[in-house]
């Protein structure tokens, strides 16, 4: 349900049939904020159909350039967000990063500051995950990173 305050929205649709809404990325009453979210969505959702609305009016509709080689599936507090690729600079101080080795199931907390120093704040999770290796089994990838929120104590 939208209100008059959420005039602008960005949605991801099934690109083959355009009948299934996969995700609503953003709702905003501010055009400038919505345009910034639109530009970020184009970069972060390669190969997906995005529709930018002003109320019921379609402002822009695009099948984003590129194709997803490894479909991004960011895990945030246990929920999988398919198609979302997070940049290291998007993390906040209350986030905890946890890496899981797909080969041996070893897991460990990872300090975002070290990854940002090494790969830069604009590096996407999908890129960093491919570059990491497990310190337990010493194999490179595949490693999955998860974002967790610190407990509020």
N, C-alpha and C positions, 0 to 999 in steps of 0.2 A: 504494500500500500504506500502510495506516495502522498505527500502533503504539498501545500503551496510553497513550503520552505525547501522542498527537495525537487526543484524544477529540473535540474540537470542530472542525468544518470548515464552510466556506461555499463553496457551488458556484453557478455560473451555468449554467443549462440552457436548451436551445432551448424557447422559450415556446409554440410552436405544437404540438409533438408530445411534449415532455418525454422524448425518447428520446436526445438528444445532449447530453452534458456538454461545455460550451464552455470552462469554465475553473474551476479551484479557486483561489479568492481567498485563503483563509486556512486554516491548520491550527494548532491550539493546544491545549495541555493546561490552559490557564487560562481559566475561564469569563468573567472580567471582560475579558480581552484579546479573547476571541472576541466578546463583546457590543459592544465598541468597534469591532471590525472589521465587524460586522454593520451597525451604524449608518452607518459610513463607506461600506460597499458600497451601502446603500440610496440615499445621496446621490450616489454616483459612478457608478451603473449605472442611469440612468433608463430605464424601459420594458423592463426585463429580468427574467426569472424567477430569483429567488434562493432557495436552500434552505439552511437552517441546521441542521446535524446535531449531535447528541450521540451519538457512536458510530454506530449504524445508525438511531437514532430521529430522526425529523424534528421539530425543535423549532419551527421557523417556516418558512413557505413563502409568498413574496409576489411578485406581479408589481409591480415598483416603480412608483411614480407618475411620471407625465410621459412624454414621448416624446422620442426622440433626433431632433432636427432635423438636426444635423450629427453623424453617428455619430463619437464620439470614437475615435481610433486613435492612441494614444500610441506613439511610436517610442523604444525604449530600447535603446541599443547595437546598432542595426540591426534589431532584432526588433519587429514590429508587434504591439501589444497591443490588439486590437479591444475596444471597449466601455469602455476605461479612460480616465478623465479625471483628470489629475493636477493638484493644487493647487500653486501656486508655493511655498508653505510646505513642501511635501513634499521639495523639492530639498535635497541635502546639499552640503557643501563640496567633495566630490570629483566633483560633477556638472558637466558642461559643457553649456550650452544652445546649440544651433545652429538658426538660422532659415533656411528655404529658401523662396524666392519661387516659386510655382507658375507664374507668367507668364513669367519670364525666366531661371529657374534660378539666380539669384544666391543665394549663401549667406554667412552671417556668424555669428560667435559673438556671443551676447547675454549681457550680465551680468544674472543673476537678481536681484541687489540692486536694480538700476534698475527692473525690472518690478515687484518687490514694493513699492518706494516708490510707484510710480505706480498700481498696481491692487490692492495689498494681498496679504497672504500667503494668503488664502483664495480668491483668484481662480483659476479653472480654466483650463487650457490652451485649451480650446475657445473660451472668451470672449476671452482675450488674443490668440489667433491671428487672430480676426476683426477685432480693433482695430489690429493692426500693419499697416505698409505697407513696401514695398520701398524702400530708399534708392537703389537703382540705377535701376529703371524708374519710381519714384515712384507706383506704383499701390497702392491699398489692397487687401489680401488678394487671393487667399487665400495665406496664409503658413503653412507647417508648421514646428512646433518639434520638435526632437529632443533627447533626453537622451542624453548620452554620458558615460562614466566616464573620469576622468583616467587616463593610463597610470601604472602602479606602478613608477616609477623612483626 
